[in-house]
Amino acid sequence: MTEAEQPEGVANGEPEKKSKRSVRDRADAIAPFRCKNLIAVIENPSDIKNIGTIIRNVNALGVEKVYVVDPDRALTDDWQEMREHKGISKTSVSAVKWTFLRRFDSTGDCFDHLERKGFRSVVTSPHVKGKASVYLHEGDFTAFTKLAVWFGSEAVGISDLAVARSEMCVSIPMFGMVESLNLGTSSGIVLYEVTRQRRDYQSKFRLRGRRGERETPLPTVMPVRDLRQRQG
Ligand SMILES: C[S@@+](CC[C@H](N)C(=O)[O-])C[C@H]1O[C@@H](n2cnc3c(N)ncnc32)[C@H](O)[C@@H]1O
């Protein structure tokens, strides 16, 4: 699937038939806001609803791809079949149609692939883990050109292997009695901050290493008139 084929097919959570033209217009409008070289990875998720929620969050926030570590083969390798998976389609409110999704047999396979492509990883956990542990608002998510953000399973959280092969562990500060946030919910919070920072960076610099600074930064949110068009 090319980037241009990944606009939203739904608005406000309700599936709607759109003409090819309006889909193309929307794809063109959102393209500059999407975060390049950013992948969300879900490790061993057990609840299809969480997979759907993460795909929806990824699509809405402009993350490039979703990888799923799926040792039990709950998903298929065939992308077309994945798009038509009833559970994922329903829980992602059809965002799966517009989102690049790929499964891996193991955490190791997924890291091998990411590292071959030059991606660095950060993991997320409610607990302090690994060589560096930061609160979400303290993290710099623009330091690596290619970044994968890992989320752990509902029951056991992120694996030791994922922690060991990552640069740092990111925590959302919590102030309640519960031990953790829900997987889908935490993905929305973390990816909001990561995409906010990376969009801001993309708007100011053409190249990495803070080189190629633009004279006028690009907008980091959709212009209001596009929102109006969308509502209309
Ligand atoms: C339900 S939690 C897993 C809880 C598990 N007992 C543990 O020790 O991590 C599922 C996933 O959501 C994410 N998560 C939940 N709460 C988080 C928080 N406060 N900060 C960062 N990530 C969190 C992490 O990716 C975690 O692996």
The ligand as an SDF file (V2000), in Angstrom:
LIG
                    3D

 27 29  0  0  0  0  0  0  0  0999 V2000
   -2.2210   -3.2550   30.7820 C   0  0  0  0  0  0  0  0  0  0  0  0
   -0.6000   -2.7180   30.5090 S   0  0  0  0  0  0  0  0  0  0  0  0
    0.3580   -4.0640   31.1110 C   0  0  0  0  0  0  0  0  0  0  0  0
    0.4270   -4.1250   32.5880 C   0  0  0  0  0  0  0  0  0  0  0  0
    1.4310   -5.1130   33.0580 C   0  0  0  0  0  0  0  0  0  0  0  0
    1.0600   -5.6410   34.3630 N   0  0  0  0  0  0  0  0  0  0  0  0
    2.8480   -4.5040   33.1400 C   0  0  0  0  0  0  0  0  0  0  0  0
    3.5790   -4.8730   34.0790 O   0  0  0  0  0  0  0  0  0  0  0  0
    3.2330   -3.7370   32.2740 O   0  0  0  0  0  0  0  0  0  0  0  0
   -0.3860   -2.9510   28.7830 C   0  0  0  0  0  0  0  0  0  0  0  0
    0.5760   -1.9980   28.1310 C   0  0  0  0  0  0  0  0  0  0  0  0
    0.0480   -0.6790   28.1420 O   0  0  0  0  0  0  0  0  0  0  0  0
    1.1130    0.2490   28.2190 C   0  0  0  0  0  0  0  0  0  0  0  0
    0.9550    1.0250   29.4650 N   0  0  0  0  0  0  0  0  0  0  0  0
    0.0080    0.8880   30.4020 C   0  0  0  0  0  0  0  0  0  0  0  0
    0.1520    1.8020   31.3770 N   0  0  0  0  0  0  0  0  0  0  0  0
    1.2190    2.5600   31.0330 C   0  0  0  0  0  0  0  0  0  0  0  0
    1.8740    3.7000   31.6130 C   0  0  0  0  0  0  0  0  0  0  0  0
    1.4660    4.2310   32.7520 N   0  0  0  0  0  0  0  0  0  0  0  0
    2.9370    4.2000   30.9790 N   0  0  0  0  0  0  0  0  0  0  0  0
    3.3680    3.6710   29.8110 C   0  0  0  0  0  0  0  0  0  0  0  0
    2.7830    2.6230   29.2140 N   0  0  0  0  0  0  0  0  0  0  0  0
    1.7210    2.0700   29.8080 C   0  0  0  0  0  0  0  0  0  0  0  0
    2.4050   -0.5380   28.2000 C   0  0  0  0  0  0  0  0  0  0  0  0
    2.8300   -0.6850   26.8760 O   0  0  0  0  0  0  0  0  0  0  0  0
    1.9350   -1.8680   28.7650 C   0  0  0  0  0  0  0  0  0  0  0  0
    2.7920   -2.9180   28.4020 O   0  0  0  0  0  0  0  0  0  0  0  0
  1  2  1  0
  2  3  1  0
  2 10  1  0
  3  4  1  0
  4  5  1  0
  5  6  1  0
  5  7  1  0
  7  8  2  0
  7  9  1  0
 10 11  1  0
 11 12  1  0
 11 26  1  0
 12 13  1  0
 13 14  1  0
 13 24  1  0
 14 15  1  0
 14 23  1  0
 15 16  2  0
 16 17  1  0
 17 18  1  0
 17 23  2  0
 18 19  1  0
 18 20  2  0
 20 21  1  0
 21 22  2  0
 22 23  1  0
 24 25  1  0
 24 26  1  0
 26 27  1  0
M  CHG  2   2   1   9  -1
M  END
$$$$
